[in-house]
Amino acid sequence: MNPVKMKRKVLLERQNSSWPDARVALMGIPMDNTSSYRPGSRFAPEEIRKVFESLEDYSLAQNRSFNEVRLYDVGEVELPQGNVERQLSVSREAVNGLVKEGKKPFLLGGEHTITLAGVTPLLEKYPDLVVLQLDAHADLRSSYQGERYSHASSMYALLELGVDKLYQLGIRSGISEEISLARNRTHFYPYRVKEPLREIVPALKGKPVYVTLDIDVLDPAFAPGTGTPEPGGISSDELLTSLLMLTGMNLVGFDLVEVSPPYDSGSITAIVAAKILREAALLLDPLEIK
C-alpha cells in the first residue's frame, strides 16, 4: 500500500472494505500552516471521524447505507513541521499512491491548500479533469501573506497547474483582482450553488470531476467552526440537496476542508461535515448497473 507514513489511530470504526477491494480511500491531511484568521483545521480529520459515529449508516436521501461503500480509511498523513511546500509534497505523494492503486481519494482537511495534493495526481491521470469548487472565497490570489501556496491561493495554483475547467460556486468574497480573474478564467457563479448546478451537471456527464468543498460555503449559522467565516452563505439543506445533484456524475475525487474544531461550539460544523462525508462517499461509489 502507500509508502507515506500514516497515523492510524483515528480510523473509522465502521471500516467497510479491505484495502484490495476498496474503491474509495479516506485520508486525513491535518495541515493548517497558512490559516490566516482562525487556525485549527488540522484537528478536523480526527474530529469529523469522531462525530461520524453519531450518525446513522442509512442515507434516506440516497436510499443506501454507508456500509455499502467500498471504503478504506488509511488514517492521516504524517506531515513534516513548518514547511508548506514539503507538507504538500508529502501529501501529494500519499494521494498519488492511492490513485496509482485505482482508489478514489476522499481527503479530509486541513486547510484548502490540500486541494493541490488531491488534484495534481488526478490531473496526470485525467488531463481533462474538471474541478468543482463550493466555497465562500475565490481563493485566486497569486500569493498571500508571503506564501505562494496558501488557503487563499489554492484555486490560483490549480490554474497554474493546468486546470482549465474550474467551476466556482457559492463565492461571495474576494478582492477585485480575484473576481476579475474568476470572470475571465473560470466558470464563475457567485452566491449561488443549487441553481447553477442544474445547468452544469448535464454538461459534465461522463467527464472526470473532482469536488473541493470548503465548509465556509455554508452560512456561519450552519457552520460556525471554520477558519474564515463569511456571512451570507447557503444552508446545510441546500448544500446536501446540491450534492445529490451530482448523482451519476463521474466523480474521481473529493475533498472537504476548512472545518476548525476549536471554534465549533457543540460540534455543529463537524456534524454537518460528517453528514457530507456519508453522502459524498456514497456518490463516489455508486451502485453498479447490472
C-alpha positions in Angstrom: 0.0 0.0 0.0 1.0 3.6 0.3 4.7 4.2 1.4 4.0 7.5 3.1 3.9 7.4 6.9 0.4 7.4 8.2 -1.2 7.8 11.6 -3.7 5.0 12.0 -5.1 5.8 15.5 -8.2 7.6 14.2 -9.6 5.1 11.8 -13.3 5.0 11.3 -14.7 2.2 13.4 -17.1 1.3 10.6 -14.4 0.2 8.2 -16.3 -1.0 5.2 -13.8 -2.8 3.0 -10.4 -4.4 2.8 -7.7 -2.5 1.0 -7.7 -4.6 -2.2 -11.5 -4.3 -2.6 -11.8 -0.6 -1.7 -13.0 1.9 -4.3 -12.7 4.9 -2.1 -9.7 5.8 0.1 -10.4 8.2 3.0 -7.3 10.1 4.1 -6.8 13.0 6.5 -4.4 15.8 5.8 -4.1 17.8 9.0 -2.5 20.9 7.5 -3.2 24.4 8.5 0.1 26.3 8.2 -1.3 29.2 6.2 -4.5 29.7 8.1 -4.7 33.5 8.3 -7.5 34.2 10.8 -8.5 31.2 13.0 -6.2 28.2 12.8 -7.2 24.8 14.0 -8.3 22.9 10.8 -5.5 20.4 11.5 -7.8 18.9 14.2 -10.7 18.4 11.8 -9.9 14.9 10.3 -10.0 13.4 13.8 -13.0 15.4 15.0 -15.1 14.5 11.9 -14.3 10.9 12.3 -15.3 11.1 16.0 -18.7 12.7 15.4 -19.3 10.5 12.4 -20.0 7.7 14.8 -23.2 9.5 16.0 -24.8 9.3 12.5 -27.0 6.6 11.2 -25.4 4.4 8.5 -28.5 4.8 6.3 -28.9 7.8 3.9 -32.6 8.4 3.5 -31.9 10.8 0.6 -30.0 8.1 -1.4 -31.8 5.0 -0.1 -28.4 3.4 0.7 -26.3 2.7 3.7 -22.8 3.9 4.3 -21.7 0.4 4.9 -22.3 -0.3 1.3 -19.5 2.0 0.3 -16.3 0.1 -0.6 -14.2 2.5 1.5 -10.9 2.0 3.3 -9.7 4.7 5.8 -6.0 4.9 5.6 -5.7 7.4 8.5 -3.8 10.7 8.5 -0.7 11.7 6.6 2.2 12.2 9.0 3.3 15.7 8.0 6.7 17.4 8.5 6.5 20.5 10.6 6.7 24.1 9.4 7.3 23.9 5.6 4.3 24.3 3.4 5.9 23.0 0.2 7.3 20.0 2.0 3.9 19.2 3.5 2.3 19.5 0.1 4.9 17.2 -1.4 4.4 14.5 1.2 0.6 14.8 0.9 0.8 14.7 -2.9 2.9 11.6 -2.7 0.4 10.0 -0.4 -2.6 10.8 -2.7 -0.6 9.6 -5.8 -0.1 6.2 -4.1 -3.9 5.9 -3.8 -4.6 7.0 -7.4 -2.0 4.5 -8.7 -3.8 1.7 -6.9 -7.0 2.7 -8.5 -8.7 4.3 -5.5 -10.7 7.4 -5.5 -9.2 9.8 -2.9 -11.5 11.4 -0.3 -9.4 13.9 1.6 -10.3 15.5 4.9 -8.5 18.7 5.6 -7.0 20.7 6.9 -6.9 24.0 5.1 -7.8 24.5 1.4 -4.2 24.3 0.3 -4.5 20.5 0.4 -6.6 20.5 -2.7 -3.4 20.8 -4.6 -2.3 17.4 -3.2 -5.6 15.9 -4.4 -5.8 17.4 -7.8 -2.2 17.0 -9.0 -2.1 13.2 -9.3 -5.6 13.1 -10.7 -4.8 15.7 -13.4 -1.9 13.5 -14.5 -4.4 10.6 -14.9 -7.2 12.7 -16.3 -5.8 15.6 -18.4 -9.4 16.8 -18.9 -10.2 16.8 -15.2 -13.0 19.2 -14.1 -12.7 20.8 -10.7 -15.9 21.8 -9.0 -15.4 24.3 -6.1 -18.0 25.0 -3.5 -16.7 27.9 -1.4 -17.3 31.3 0.1 -14.0 32.6 -1.2 -12.5 32.8 -4.7 -9.0 31.6 -3.5 -7.5 33.2 -6.6 -4.7 35.3 -5.1 -1.3 34.6 -6.6 0.1 34.5 -3.1 -1.0 35.5 0.4 1.0 36.8 3.3 4.2 35.9 1.6 3.2 32.3 0.8 2.8 31.2 -2.8 0.8 28.2 -1.7 -1.9 29.3 0.7 -5.5 28.6 1.5 -6.2 31.9 -0.2 -4.4 31.0 -3.4 -5.4 27.3 -3.8 -7.5 27.9 -6.9 -4.9 30.2 -8.5 -2.4 27.3 -8.1 -4.8 25.0 -9.9 -5.0 27.3 -12.8 -1.2 27.4 -12.9 -1.1 23.6 -12.7 -3.1 23.5 -15.9 -6.7 23.0 -14.7 -8.8 24.8 -17.4 -12.2 23.6 -16.3 -12.7 25.2 -12.9 -16.3 25.8 -11.8 -16.6 28.2 -8.8 -20.0 28.1 -6.9 -21.2 30.0 -3.9 -18.4 32.6 -4.0 -19.2 35.7 -2.1 -15.9 37.1 -1.1 -12.6 38.1 -2.8 -10.6 41.1 -3.8 -11.3 42.8 -7.1 -8.3 41.2 -8.9 -9.7 37.7 -7.9 -13.2 38.4 -9.1 -11.8 39.8 -12.4 -9.7 36.6 -12.8 -12.7 34.4 -12.0 -14.8 36.1 -14.6 -12.1 35.7 -17.2 -10.6 32.3 -16.4 -13.2 30.2 -14.6 -16.8 29.3 -14.7 -17.9 31.7 -12.1 -21.3 31.5 -10.2 -21.2 33.9 -7.2 -23.6 33.4 -4.3 -25.4 30.5 -5.9 -24.9 26.7 -5.7 -28.0 24.7 -6.4 -29.3 26.8 -9.4 -26.1 26.7 -11.4 -25.7 23.0 -10.8 -28.8 22.4 -12.8 -27.1 23.9 -15.7 -23.6 22.5 -15.1 -24.4 18.8 -14.3 -25.8 17.8 -17.8 -22.8 19.4 -19.5 -20.3 17.4 -17.4 -21.8 14.0 -17.8 -19.1 11.4 -18.3 -16.2 13.9 -17.6 -13.9 13.2 -14.7 -14.9 15.5 -11.8 -13.1 16.4 -8.6 -15.1 18.2 -6.0 -13.5 20.5 -3.4 -15.9 21.6 -0.7 -14.9 24.4 1.7 -17.2 24.2 4.6 -17.5 28.0 4.6 -19.7 27.8 1.6 -22.3 27.4 4.3 -23.5 30.5 6.2 -21.8 30.7 9.6 -25.2 30.0 11.2 -24.8 26.4 9.9 -21.0 26.1 10.1 -19.5 28.4 12.7 -16.4 26.3 13.2 -14.3 27.4 10.3 -11.2 29.5 9.8 -12.6 32.4 7.8 -16.4 32.6 8.3 -18.3 34.7 5.7 -21.9 35.8 6.3 -24.5 35.3 3.5 -23.9 31.7 2.7 -26.2 28.8 1.8 -28.0 26.5 4.3 -26.9 23.0 5.1 -30.1 21.7 3.5 -29.3 23.4 0.2 -25.7 22.1 0.3 -26.9 18.5 0.9 -29.5 18.8 -1.8 -26.9 20.2 -4.2 -24.6 17.2 -3.5 -27.4 14.9 -4.5 -27.5 16.6 -7.9 -24.1 15.1 -8.6 -25.6 11.6 -8.7 -24.5 9.8 -11.8 -21.5 12.0 -12.4 -18.0 10.6 -12.9 -16.6 11.7 -9.5 -13.0 10.7 -9.3 -12.0 12.6 -6.1 -13.4 14.8 -3.3 -12.0 16.9 -0.5 -13.7 18.5 2.5 -11.7 21.4 4.0 -11.6 24.3 6.5 -13.5 22.8 9.4 -11.9 24.3 12.5 -12.9 22.4 15.7 -11.6 25.0 18.2 -14.3 27.4 17.0 -17.1 24.8 16.7 -19.4 25.1 19.6 -21.4 21.9 20.2 -19.6 20.3 17.2 -22.2 21.8 14.9 -19.9 22.1 12.0 -18.2 18.8 12.5 -21.6 17.0 12.4 -22.5 18.7 9.2 -19.1 17.7 7.8 -19.7 14.1 8.9 -23.0 14.0 7.0 -21.3 15.4 4.0 -18.8 12.6 4.3 -21.5 10.0 4.4 -23.4 11.4 1.4 -20.3 12.1 -0.7 -18.8 8.7 0.0 -22.0 7.1 -1.4 -21.7 9.3 -4.5 -18.1 8.3 -5.0 -19.0 4.6 -5.1 -22.3 4.4 -7.0 -24.4 1.3 -7.4 -23.3 -0.7 -10.4 -26.0 -1.0 -13.0 -26.4 -4.7 -13.9 
